[in-house]
Amino acid sequence: MTVQDSGKVALITGASRGIGYGIAEALVARGDRVCITGRGEDALKEAAEKLGSDRVIAVAGKAHDEAHQAAAVERTLEAFGRVDFLVNNAGTNPVFGPIAELDLNVARKVYETNVISALGFAQQTWKAWQKENGGAIVNIASIAGISASPFVGAYGMSKAAMINLTLQLAHEFAPVVRVNSIAPAVVRTKFAAALYEGREAEAAAAYPLGRLGVPEDIGGAAAFLTSSQSDWITGQTLVVDGGIFLNAGVS
């Protein structure tokens, strides 16, 4: 089936696989043209080909590298002439353990990749296109950013910062650009495998909806937050968690 071109363009970071790829897939399916970024050139190229090389370009680089941020925005404008939507999905979580023993250099790396890179990309798209033409930004946060997150404390802190960054950008960029975030629970990806691998049935049983998330769940949420159906929504964090927070109530 031929998809009608929406006339819109998105830049999605960390999109060679997992949640980022799921978001790219959802936006391409509705007719957007997309630039995907990530560290691995080969993986990006493969992802772009799967998504459709006539509608998708790939720019490899490290998310926190300002030169890469500028290059990704420039390449998007060269290829498609605009950049309506930015989805900040690139992230890292290189450490698992108690926060009392957290290496502060690791904490700095997590913030650099998960938060500072998102701010950098937002600054770039704002200056290059969105300030004059409008659009939307979606930041991929996590439920780890709105609750205590044992053993992934640095990641949780960075995602809490991402949620506050969403508020700051939404306030400053209004009324031209809407800025929202999505806070997923555990999604079945390579990134989150340590949280469920070898015990998926047990992990899924904790969710009222009876399963872990899949990238398509987040893709659908991102598609909504970059659509005209969400034109009166900004500064919000959409929790996509299979109902896991329901279990926090008093039983």
Order of alpha helices (4+ residues) and beta strands (2+ residues): beta-alpha-beta-alpha-beta-alpha-beta-alpha-alpha-beta-alpha-beta-alpha-alpha-beta
